[in-house]
Amino acid sequence: MRVIIIEDEKPSARRLQRMLASFNIEAETMLHSVEESVQWFQENQHPDLIFLDIQLSDGLSLEIFEAIKIKSAIIFTTAYDVYALQAFKLNSIDYLLKPIDSEELKTAVEKYKEHLPQNQTVTLDFSDIKKLLINPIDRDYKKRFSVKVGQHLKLINVDEIECFYSENKGTYLHTSDGRNYLLDTTLEQLEDELEPQTFFRINRKFYININAIKDMVSYTNSRLQIKLSSYSEQDLIVARERVKDFRIWLD
């Protein structure tokens, strides 16, 4: 199986390369920009499988496919955990949210092996995905959550929520008045319910509300530590793989 990685953050590309190597998959070629990728595809035999980041340093990676007709299977590696996920699903083998989890990566590779035998290629149409990335569809996101308090149900508006987090196999929300409530859902299920301009998943355990950010501090290994107005129970660290997208989200 010939595999390449297209990812502008070199540490992330090397991490993915190491993860693939643990499954006995070699990804010797790593490309880091739209321009570099277009040139490479013009000069080389196309691979069986591409691990593709959406946002590269010089534009959307989908621009590669506007310049070159590529017949390779795609697994997206993306921080776009709300926009266009359905399009990702329809136009690719799978998508992996950053930071990439080893088990999810293994499942995606197995899915490729099951559905695309060697020498079988696919032609993908990314026009709908690009439209959604540039102009996200208008949709209704959750405006409130119901939580159980004893024998009672309580409604909490989203603007009262500083963050959502997972702990001990449970999912909780934390409010601006310093209270925590258990939810009957998962962080993954929240992806389609939270307004992406307001909430961002900084790592595998936390979504935070942009309006609750009190301070941001440089942290080790090029990461960021976030301080919210009232939440202080755990350190809130933006995963290194998500720092770039977090900065874009802040703008």
C-alpha positions, 0 to 999 in steps of 0.5 A: 500500500502506497501512502502519503501524508499531506499536513502543514504542521511537521510535528503532526505529520511525523506523529501520524507517520509514527502511528502508521508505522506501528500498524506496519504502514510506511508513509515515506512521503510527507507534503506540507502545502498546496503548492508542494503537493500539486508539484509532487502529484505532477511528477510522481505516481499517485498513492493508494491512500492519502491522509489529508489535512484540510487547512494548509499553510497556503490554503485549503488542501482541496485546491490540490484537486482543482489543479490535479485529477487525483484517483486515490482514496482519502482519509481526512485529518481535520479539526473541522469537527462540525462543518461538512462532516457529512460531505467528508463521510460521503467523499472519503473513506473516513475522517479523523479529528485532531488530535488523532486517536490511535484506535480511530486511526486503526479503524479508518485504515481497516475500513480502507482495506475492507472497502478498497482492495489494492489497485482499485481507485476512486474519483472524488468530487470535493466541490460541495465540501469546499463550499461548506468550508468557506460558507458553512451552512446555516443551521440551528444549534442547541440553545439549551440543555436539560440536566437532572437535579435530584428528581427535577429537570433544570434547563441551562442556556448555552450562554451560561455554559463555560465548558463541556468536559469528559471525566470518568466516562461521564460528560459534564457541563460547567456553568458560569456560576461554578456548577457542574452537571452530568449530561446524558450524551458524549462529547462526540455527540455534541459536535453536531449540536454546538455552534462552532463559532462559540465552542471549540474542542481544545483537546479530547476532553474539553469544549470551551466557550469563547466568551468564557476565556479569561486568559491564554498563556504559552505552555510547554511543547508549543501548546496553550493553557486556557483560563476560564472565568470560573472553571479551575478544576483541571488544567485546560491545555490546547493540544499541540495539533489544535493550536493553529486551528484554535488561533484561527477560531479566535479570529 
